Amino acid sequence: MQGAVYLNTTVSCPVNPVWKTRFKTYAFADDISEELRNAFLDAEGLLAQSELIKNSRSTTAGIFVVNDQRFFIKRSNVGRLSERIRRIGRMPRSVRNMRMAGELEKLGIYTPKVYMALATGAWFLPAASYLITEYIPGSMTFRDNLSEIIASPLQWQDAVQQLSAIVLKMHDNGIEHGDLKLCNLMAVRQIDGTFRFGVFDLDGCVKHSSACSDRVRARELSRVVSSSWLSWPQKDPALPRPEVVSLARQWCDAYSQCGGKNYYTDANFRKKLADFLPDVHF
């Protein structure tokens, strides 16, 4: 393909059996160049020759290069007939991701730039969908950088405060992430050594007609708290894992200080936290 450089990969990429269908719907970013647009048309070819970073039943993802620039590509797999039938009438994950990225951009919330969303299908049955976004090098998630962030109590508290402000802004504007855990929160190191925070993996995002309900907010906050506790380093004696109670209070207090309700004593929050951490006393 003109302009594309494929990276070496040692993992075999499973193919989309209906890739050659004529039922393809593309959506491109407004400012994408014609050259990139043409290169991205063969999304299956780019994925097949990319450096795979994930290959599961539901998702295949990798990194490819066009004109010396790296891009991230993800294919949401829809394999079994029963699954394809269930998805009839649903918005493809890639399209939802692109739309929600646009909503976050309007709010000034950091998320990877989406260049293309593609939905495929065979007649009325949905098939795999593709998403191409900017590639962010290095450790980009809050979980990946957690050990460094918690090494300084002030840095940890600032991170919790900034992310709580982001989550509150989403909730106040009716955006429910759907899987708000540390590996879906961004912490990208900047040149000055600080971190820029944001969110990604928007496949499960929902845009409500009004601000998110207490039930949604409680569920999202409980997910953040549970993933914080599960992700906390356990091998460094200098960084002992705090009690779940302490982490829950920190996140709930920060959310409240940013202008939201304090959900620490909320029944929905405590129930969902118990669901996420059934073996941990709270």
C-alpha positions, 0 to 999 in steps of 0.5 A: 500500500502506498505510504504504509510501512508494516511492522514485524509481528510474531503473532498471527492475526485472525482474519475477518471472514466477511471483510470482502463484503461490500457492506462497509460504512466508513467515517473519517475525521474532518481534518484527515488527509486524502492520503491517510483516508486512502491508506485506512480504507484497507483496515483489515490489511493494516491490522493483519500486518501490524504489530499486534498488542492484543488478540482476544475473542472480542478484540484484536488490536495493533500498531501500524505505520503510515509515512513514518507515523504510528497509528493504533488500530482496533477491531471489535470482533463479532464472530458467532451467528448468535452474537451477530443477531444480538447486535442487529440495530445496535451502534457498532462499537467503533462508531460509538467510540468515535462519537463519544470521543467527539463529545469528550473533545467538546468538553475539553477532556483528553482522549486519543484522537479518532481518525476513522471508524468502520463498520462491516456486515453481511446483508442485515447481519453486523460483523466486525468494526474497526477503529483507528486512532492516534498512537500514544507511545510509552506507558499511557494508562493510570494503572501503568504509571500507578507505582510512580504516581503513588510514590509521592502522596501529594502527586497521588492526591493531585492525580485523584483530584484531577481525574475526579474533576474529569469524571464529574464533568463527564457525569454532569454532561450525561456521559457514562463511561461504562468501564471506568477502571484504572487501565481506561484512565489516561496518565500520559507523561509530559515533557516537564515530567507531569502527567496529563490525565484523560479517558479512553476505551470508549466502546461502552460509553453512553450519552444520556439525555441529561446528567447521569443519575446517582446510580450511574455515578455510584457505579462508576466511582465504585469501579474506580475504587475497586480497580485502584485497590486491585492495581495497588503495588503489593511487593514494595514495603515502602508503599503498603496497600491502603485499606479499601475504606481509605481509597473509597473515602479519597475518591469520594471526597475528591469527587465531592470537592470538585462539586459532586455529591459525596457517595461514600455512604451511598447504598448503591456505591457500597453495594457495587463496591461489594460486587466488584470486591466480594472477598474484601470487607468494606 
